[in-house]
Amino acid sequence: MIVRHLDQIINTDRDVDWGNGKSRRFLLEKDGTGYSLTDTIINAGSESLLEYKNHIETCYCIEGEGEVESDGLVYPIRAGSMYALDKHDKHYLRATTTMRLVCVFSPPLKGNESHNLNNNNISSAY
């Protein structure tokens, strides 16, 4: 059994600055679960163009408000909203307020991945 608390992750190598927030990585590939689990913070007022070429990601919002846009469709995100990037979808993630998402990645993250956001907040993929 694996049991971890957020306090054990913050300010460790599992607390990764991904460009427009923090990704606190509870489960990684080396944990052997077949998926990874993160507690992700998205900075208020940020916009990120993201695409995961090597992972499927599902996110569940537990705090804050924003939106996700893919293929010209915009979906509001607030506490209680879930979205799944089931086709390696290129998407914009915009945070109106600071957002907090619980995210699952398959296959799991190795742990050192982060986005390479340039001045236009466009990310290279994991």
N, C-alpha and C positions, 0 to 999 in steps of 0.2 A: 504494500500500500504506500502511496505517495501522499504526504500531507505537507502543504506549505501555506504560509501566511504572507500577505503582501509585504508586511514589515521585514520579512526575510529576503525579499527580492530587491526592494528599493536600494539604490546606490551600490548594486553589485553588477557583475557582468551580464545578468539577466534583465537589467533595467537599461534599455537601449533607446537613445534619442534617434527617432526615425526621420527627423527632418521638420515636421510640424507638430511634434508632441513626443510622447514617451510610450514605449511598448514594454510592459512588464511581463516577462515570459515565464509563466508557471510551469509549462511542460514543453520540452524540446525533444528533438530526435533521440538524443542520448538517454532520455527517460524511458524509451521503449514502448510508448503507448500507441504509436502509429499515427498520431496527430499532435499538433501543438495547441496550447491554450494561452491566450494573452489577455491582460487587462490593459487596454490601450487608451491613452489620453490624446485628444485632438485639440490643439490650441484654438481658442476663440478667434474668429476673424480669419482663419486660415483657409486656403484653397489648395488642394493637392490633386494633380493628375496622376493616377496610379494604375498599374497594370501588373498582375502577378502571372508571369508566363509559366512558372513552375509549381504553383500552388492553387488550390481551390480555397477560397476564404468565405466564411460565414461570420457575420457580425450581429451582435445583439446590443442595442443601446440601453444603458442603465442610467445615464445622466446626460442632460444637455439637449441642445437642438441644433439641427443643421439639415443638410440634404446630401443625397448621392445622385449623380447624373450619369447615365449610360445610354448610348445610342440616341441622344437627343431627348430622352425622357428624364424628368426630374422627380425624385421621390423625397418627400419630407421625412426626416428622421428625428425622433424624439424618444424619450424613455418608453420602452415597450416595443419599439420597432426592431425588426430583423431584416437584414438583406443578405443574400448569398450571391457571390460572384462565381456562378457555376460553369461559366464558359470562358474563364480567364479574361473577363470583361475589363476593357479599359474604362476607367470611370473617374469622375471628379468627386472628391469628398470635400464638402464645405461645412465649416462649423460656425454657426451664428454665435453660440455660446460655447464655453468649454464643454466638449463631449467626452463621455467615457463609454467605451465599447468593450464587450467581452467577445473575443475573436477566436475562431477555431481554424487552423490551417491543416490541409492535407495535400501532399505529405507534410510531415512536421518540419518546422523551421530547425535549422541546425543551431541557431542562436546568435550568430554574428551578422545576420542580414539586416540591412537598413536601406532606406530609400536614398537615392542620390538626387535630391531636389536642387535644381538650378535656380537662377534668379526668377524664372517664370513659374516656379513651384511645380515643374514637371519632373516626374520620377522615372528613373530607370528601374526596371522590374527586379523583383527578387529572383 
